[in-house]
Amino acid sequence: MAGDGGRAALSYPGISVVRRTEGEIVDHTWIPVGEEPTFADDEALITALHAAWRWTRPAA
């Protein structure tokens, strides 16, 4: 890290779910997943996507 101004970059696999209204970000959810996603990772992603889809569609 010498000569880089003390900055470090961290990379972690995951999925970002972003909600927008009229082009503006109104919510952001980060779903971390490891190199080999687990059942719990899958369930967290399904839950976040479900919430995002329900948020974007009016109730029937």
C-alpha positions as CSV (number, residue, x, y, z in Angstrom):
1,M,0.0,0.0,0.0
2,A,3.0,2.3,0.0
3,G,2.5,5.3,-2.3
4,D,-1.2,4.8,-2.6
5,G,-2.2,7.5,-0.2
6,G,-3.3,5.0,2.5
7,R,-6.3,3.9,0.5
8,A,-7.3,0.3,0.1
9,A,-9.9,-1.3,-2.1
10,L,-12.1,-4.1,-0.8
11,S,-14.1,-6.3,-3.2
12,Y,-16.8,-8.7,-1.9
13,P,-19.2,-10.6,-4.1
14,G,-22.7,-9.5,-3.8
15,I,-25.8,-8.1,-5.4
16,S,-27.1,-4.5,-5.0
17,V,-30.8,-3.9,-5.2
18,V,-31.5,-0.2,-5.9
19,R,-35.0,1.3,-5.8
20,R,-35.6,4.5,-7.8
21,T,-38.4,7.0,-8.0
22,E,-38.3,9.3,-11.0
23,G,-34.6,8.5,-11.5
24,E,-33.6,9.3,-7.9
25,I,-32.3,6.5,-5.6
26,V,-34.7,6.1,-2.7
27,D,-33.4,2.8,-1.3
28,H,-30.4,0.6,-1.6
29,T,-30.0,-2.9,-0.3
30,W,-26.7,-4.9,-0.5
31,I,-27.0,-8.6,-0.4
32,P,-23.6,-10.2,0.3
33,V,-22.9,-13.6,-1.2
34,G,-19.8,-15.6,-0.9
35,E,-17.8,-17.4,-3.5
36,E,-20.2,-20.3,-3.1
37,P,-23.6,-18.9,-2.2
38,T,-25.5,-20.7,0.5
39,F,-29.2,-21.4,0.8
40,A,-29.3,-18.5,3.3
41,D,-27.7,-16.2,0.6
42,D,-30.4,-17.3,-1.9
43,E,-33.2,-16.7,0.6
44,A,-31.9,-13.2,1.4
45,L,-31.8,-12.3,-2.3
46,I,-35.3,-13.7,-3.0
47,T,-36.6,-11.6,0.0
48,A,-34.9,-8.4,-1.2
49,L,-36.1,-8.9,-4.8
50,H,-39.7,-9.7,-3.7
51,A,-39.7,-6.5,-1.6
52,A,-38.4,-4.4,-4.5
53,W,-41.0,-5.9,-6.9
54,R,-43.8,-5.3,-4.5
55,W,-42.7,-1.7,-3.9
56,T,-42.7,-1.0,-7.7
57,R,-46.1,-2.4,-8.4
58,P,-49.4,-1.1,-7.0
59,A,-51.6,-3.6,-5.1
60,A,-54.1,-5.5,-7.2
